[in-house]
Amino acid sequence: MSNKSLDRKKTLYIVASIIFLFAVSLISMKLGSLDISYSELLKGLFTNSSEGNMSIIRELRFPRIIIAILVGGNLAICGVLLQVVVKNPLADPGITGISAGASLVAVLIMVLFPALNNLKSILAFGGGLMSALLVFSIAYDKGFSPLRIILAGVAINAMLSAMSSILTTVNSNGISSVTNWLNGSLATVTWSDTKMLAIYSLIGVLISFTLRQTCNLMSLGDKTAKSLGVDINKQRIIISSVAVFLASISTGVAGIISFVGLIVPHIGRFLIGSDHKYLIPFSFTMGAMLLLIADTMGRCLFVPYEIPVGIVMSVIGGPFFIFLLRRSIKKC
């Protein structure tokens, strides 16, 4: 198959994933504890009517779906970028401790400094960055070992998660809402959250798109990339910073949601290959779709009860992570 045919095929995959994402969004908006007809759905989206279920569509389900799309896409791209930087197929913002660092800062704000709530996502970036630096510094020893990164990530993740739990327990007044948020919940998102995350996500995603060629060169190996004029250390810092930014702003809004950044890059590479020109945009749409499906499952499986999307993703991603870990150990 010629290169043009392959490129056309990859482009078709991306277009198809966008169409499927749109379809899943409509289905997700319809389903829930209150089933809404498609006629009501269209009326709620394109008119200012306040009849019947219109306010539920506009004020609850629509912002929730947009947040799910942005968070899922951000975490998926973060996974792609982290796997390039550390050359580790198991890299994920949840596993590497980035999400735990970001969530600790977010919990601190919710419990001790609620006046700073509007800055929660951007301040969470600082927590995620410090956590990532700590994990990578512990794991580094003449290079990055996949197993060392996982072990360091698990240790830091456990330590920071414990600190978040202590803060939550001490703050008995808001324990329910904070605990629900820590489990990765989209139940309480608002249009204010949506607008803020959309702006930050646009910045992070656009920067990640400019790094596609650099990611391709970095994937060739350090020696080859250096011979092609790439400043390895500088690019690692830039790519890592973008990855941490995307994960942290998402965690600041939705809480800890693991495994999206682990699962989606592998699906993307299986379907369209490792060319980051296509892998990054495809991963965004696939990550958005995966999280949207997981959130819809959480809302619909045990009506009227709701399972946080972070728990649903842990159920889905846990077995996948074990499979990849076993395969990685066999290769070592």
CORFENUR-V129519 format. One record per run of one state. SS is the DSSP state (hx for helix, st for strand, lp for the rest). FROM is the first residue (numbers start at 1). TO is the last residue. If there is no record, write none. Layout:
BEGIN
ss from to
SS FROM TO
SS FROM TO
END
This chain:
BEGIN
ss from to
lp 1 2
hx 3 30
lp 31 37
hx 38 46
lp 47 53
hx 54 86
lp 87 97
hx 98 112
lp 113 113
hx 114 139
st 140 140
lp 141 143
st 144 144
lp 145 145
hx 146 170
lp 171 171
hx 172 182
lp 183 190
hx 191 210
lp 211 211
hx 212 218
lp 219 221
hx 222 227
lp 228 231
hx 232 254
lp 255 259
hx 260 272
lp 273 275
hx 276 300
lp 301 308
hx 309 331
lp 332 332
END
